[in-house]
């Protein structure tokens, strides 16, 4: 094991570390954690203000590059949104178009992006989730939507999740959950889809949690 992530209650940190260090060999060159599971976690504290940023630019560039190589493109065109210009959910019905070229690899592309979406890129969560529901009936309309999503990723790989909280706002802090019941939201099947967004909110500041 070359990476260790350890968490303990603050009042137990001093006792815990010597116990671990006595049983583990460490290289002399030790550096603070900067990257974990493909994401850069940037934590800063200035007085009462704490800022936290999760950045996955290299990860997103790699995802776009893998896709571009698969389709034989040297560069992906720019895109301002992850959705096609037409109706964003206007996928062809089952049997309406032939099987897509990415039918065998779409799951790999989407799950790689979904990991990033959960950590730092909520802007692509909906586009990924909608396409992920089509992997068993993938057709050329889904190919086009996946290409647009990857074009957006390649255009804006550096977007990141950033939050700021202050201990002075502790008395006003509250958990805010926004549920979503999307009745008949799938235009192909009329199935309902649901989701939720959870955040820690104070006066003018929020920290996304889920």
CORFEN-V619793 format. One line per field, one symbol per residue. phi: phi as a letter, one per 20 degrees, with the letter a starting at -180 (. if undefined). burial: 1 if it has 9 or more other C-alpha atoms within 8 Angstrom, else 0. Layout:
phi->???
burial->???
//
This chain:
phi->.dcccccbggfdffeffgffffdcecffedcffdcblncedddcccmeeddccdccfffffffffffgffemdebeffbecedfffgfdefffgnfbfgffefedgffffffffgfffebcffdffgffffffdfecfcfffgfffffgffffffcfefbecccccffegfdfbecddfcdeflfeffdmfeccabcdbedcfmcccfda
burial->000000000000100100000000000000000000001111000000111111111011101100111000000100100111000000010000101100100110110111011111100110111011011001111111110111111110100110111100100010000000000111100111100111111100111100
//
